Amino acid sequence: MLVPSSAARHGVAETSFTTLNSVKNNPPASPHLGPRPAHGARPLSASRSAILERLRDQPEALTQAALVAATGLHPNTVREHLEGLVRRGLVHRSKAEPTGRGRPAWLYAATAGPGSGEYAGLAAALAGAIARHSRNPREEAAGAGTEWGHELVRDRAAAVPGSTPGEARDRVVGLLDDLGFGPIRDDADPAVYRLTRCPLLEAAYRHPEVVCGVHLGIVRGALEEHGADPDGSELVPFAEPGACRLVVPPLSGPR
């Protein structure tokens, strides 16, 4: 089973994929249930936007030191902004060629930016193809999402060796925030989050077993990349008005 039976322990009705099966290839009974569309991730601050625009204006990647000199901001501030831009996929980080003693510097370059409407349409088409032709679409989708979750953390150089389960959970939730899911922690249970936005909402309405399976897989893969056990992670799509429900309990220490 991809989703264990610990849902009841966190007040989640049934299991995530039991819910997925119940809405397979059909929209939820009420259009008022579930998250709102994600028209992009949360807006950038003025300083972060200025750094991104500076990178977009340059024909080549820049070092952090060059950005400090160009912006006049404190090095720690520039580093924090660059890490946030990398997490959101707006900036790519790579190592410069070694030029002597010491570690090579990091180079930063602007990427093409987050997905567009065409990307969302392509994702919906792929989800439909998987749903029609796969023998087990939910498991294939979850497996693909798990691989993607690993890649998202590695691409952003965000993995921190020796993270505690709670730290890993917080970093994964931060990744979901950067991706535009708008997670909000439940006041009564720190392991439960409401996902108030969905980057692929229309596709999720049509093929929840695929799209929601991928999203749960992203969580599981990202947890694994941070060294945490993903068992017990659950996703209940369209669980309530305005949100899906995600459970990310810190069950065990690093592997």
C-alpha positions in Angstrom: 0.0 0.0 0.0 1.2 3.4 -0.9 -0.7 5.0 1.9 -0.7 3.4 5.3 -3.7 3.2 7.7 -2.4 5.9 10.1 -4.9 8.4 8.6 -7.4 7.8 11.4 -4.7 8.7 13.9 -4.6 12.2 12.4 -8.4 12.6 12.0 -8.3 11.8 8.2 -11.3 9.9 7.0 -10.1 6.7 5.3 -6.8 6.8 3.4 -5.7 9.1 0.7 -5.8 6.6 -2.1 -9.2 5.3 -0.9 -10.4 8.8 -1.5 -8.5 9.0 -4.8 -10.3 5.8 -6.0 -13.7 7.3 -5.0 -13.2 10.3 -7.3 -11.4 8.5 -10.2 -12.0 10.2 -13.5 -14.8 12.2 -12.0 -14.9 15.7 -10.5 -15.7 16.0 -6.8 -19.4 16.0 -5.9 -19.3 19.6 -4.9 -17.3 22.3 -6.8 -16.8 24.1 -3.5 -14.5 21.4 -2.1 -10.8 21.5 -2.6 -8.2 24.1 -3.1 -8.2 27.2 -5.4 -6.2 27.4 -8.6 -2.6 28.5 -8.1 -2.0 31.4 -10.5 1.7 31.2 -9.6 3.6 31.0 -6.3 3.5 33.8 -3.7 4.9 37.1 -5.0 8.6 38.0 -4.6 9.8 40.8 -2.3 11.2 43.9 -3.9 14.8 42.9 -3.1 14.4 39.4 -4.3 12.8 40.6 -7.5 15.7 43.0 -8.1 18.2 40.2 -7.8 16.2 38.1 -10.2 16.0 40.9 -12.7 19.7 41.5 -12.4 20.4 37.9 -13.2 18.0 38.0 -16.2 19.8 41.0 -17.6 23.2 39.3 -17.5 24.5 37.2 -20.5 26.4 34.9 -18.1 25.9 33.5 -14.6 27.1 35.6 -11.7 28.7 34.8 -8.3 27.2 35.8 -5.0 30.1 38.3 -4.6 29.2 40.0 -7.9 25.6 40.3 -6.9 26.6 41.8 -3.5 28.7 44.4 -5.4 25.9 45.1 -7.9 23.1 45.4 -5.4 24.8 46.9 -2.3 23.0 44.4 -0.1 24.6 42.5 2.8 26.2 39.1 1.7 23.9 37.2 4.1 20.9 38.9 2.6 21.9 38.1 -0.9 22.6 34.5 0.0 19.1 34.2 1.6 17.4 35.6 -1.5 19.4 33.4 -3.8 18.5 30.3 -1.8 14.8 31.3 -2.0 15.0 31.9 -5.8 16.7 28.5 -6.3 14.1 26.7 -4.2 11.4 28.3 -6.4 13.1 27.2 -9.6 13.6 30.7 -10.8 17.4 30.6 -10.5 19.8 27.7 -11.3 23.0 27.2 -9.2 26.1 25.6 -10.5 29.8 25.4 -9.5 32.3 27.5 -11.4 35.4 25.9 -12.9 38.2 25.6 -10.3 40.9 28.3 -10.6 43.3 27.3 -7.8 43.1 26.6 -4.1 39.9 26.5 -2.2 36.4 25.5 -3.2 35.1 26.8 -6.5 32.5 29.6 -6.3 28.8 29.1 -6.9 27.4 30.6 -10.1 23.8 31.8 -10.4 21.7 32.2 -13.5 18.0 33.0 -14.1 15.9 30.1 -15.4 12.9 30.3 -17.8 10.6 30.6 -14.8 7.6 28.6 -13.5 5.2 26.7 -15.8 2.8 28.5 -18.1 -0.8 27.7 -19.2 0.7 25.5 -22.0 2.5 23.5 -19.4 -0.7 23.0 -17.4 -2.4 21.8 -20.6 0.4 19.4 -21.3 0.3 18.0 -17.8 -3.5 17.5 -18.1 -3.0 15.6 -21.4 -0.3 13.4 -19.9 -2.5 12.7 -16.8 -5.3 11.6 -19.1 -3.0 9.3 -21.1 -1.8 7.7 -17.9 -5.3 7.2 -16.6 -6.5 5.6 -19.8 -3.6 3.3 -20.6 -1.9 2.4 -17.3 -2.8 -0.7 -15.5 -2.3 1.0 -12.2 -2.3 4.8 -12.8 -2.2 5.8 -9.1 1.0 3.8 -8.4 2.7 4.9 -11.5 1.8 8.5 -10.8 3.1 8.2 -7.2 6.3 6.6 -8.4 6.9 9.4 -10.9 6.1 12.0 -8.3 8.6 10.4 -5.9 11.4 10.6 -8.5 10.4 14.2 -9.1 10.5 15.0 -5.4 14.1 13.8 -5.2 15.0 15.8 -8.3 13.4 19.0 -7.0 15.4 18.9 -3.8 18.6 18.0 -5.5 18.2 20.7 -8.2 17.7 23.3 -5.5 20.7 22.0 -3.5 18.3 22.0 -0.6 19.1 18.7 1.1 20.6 19.0 4.6 22.4 15.9 5.8 21.4 14.8 9.3 18.1 16.7 9.3 15.7 15.7 12.0 12.3 14.4 10.8 10.6 17.6 11.9 13.2 19.7 10.0 12.7 17.5 6.9 9.0 18.0 7.1 9.3 21.8 7.5 11.7 21.9 4.4 9.3 19.8 2.3 6.4 22.1 3.3 8.5 25.1 2.3 9.1 23.4 -1.0 5.3 23.0 -1.5 4.9 26.7 -0.6 7.4 27.6 -3.3 5.6 25.4 -5.8 2.4 27.3 -5.2 0.4 24.9 -3.0 -0.2 27.5 -0.3 0.2 25.0 2.7 -1.3 26.1 6.0 -0.5 24.1 9.2 -3.5 22.8 11.2 -3.5 24.6 14.6 -4.5 21.4 16.4 -2.0 19.0 14.8 1.4 20.0 13.4 1.5 17.0 11.2 -1.6 18.1 9.2 -1.5 20.8 6.5 -4.3 22.3 4.3 -3.2 22.8 0.7 -5.1 25.8 -0.3 -3.9 26.1 -3.9 -3.2 23.6 -6.7 -1.0 24.4 -9.7 -2.9 21.8 -11.8 -6.4 22.1 -10.4 -8.3 21.4 -13.7 -6.2 18.3 -14.3 -6.7 17.2 -10.7 -10.5 17.5 -11.1 -10.4 15.2 -14.2 -7.8 12.7 -13.1 -7.2 12.9 -9.3 -5.7 9.4 -9.1 -2.9 10.6 -11.3 -2.3 14.3 -10.4 -2.9 13.9 -6.7 -0.8 10.8 -6.8 2.1 12.7 -8.3 1.7 15.4 -5.7 1.9 12.9 -2.8 4.9 11.3 -4.5 6.6 14.7 -4.6 6.2 14.9 -0.8 7.5 11.4 -0.3 10.5 11.8 -2.6 11.4 15.1 -1.0 11.2 13.6 2.5 13.5 10.7 1.4 16.0 13.1 -0.2 16.2 14.9 3.2 16.8 11.6 4.9 13.4 11.2 6.5 11.0 8.2 6.3 8.0 9.1 4.2 5.8 6.3 5.6 2.6 7.8 7.0 2.5 10.7 4.5 -1.1 11.0 3.2 -3.0 13.2 0.8 -6.8 13.5 0.9 -7.8 15.5 -2.3 -10.7 17.9 -2.1 -11.1 17.1 1.6 -12.9 20.3 2.6 -14.0 23.6 1.2 -10.9 25.5 0.0 -8.3 22.8 0.6 -6.9 19.3 0.2 -5.5 17.8 3.4 -1.9 16.6 3.7 -0.5 14.6 6.6 3.3 14.7 7.0 4.1 13.1 10.4 7.7 13.0 11.6 7.6 9.3 12.3 11.3 8.4 12.6 14.8 9.7 12.4 17.1 10.0 9.4 17.8 6.8 7.5 
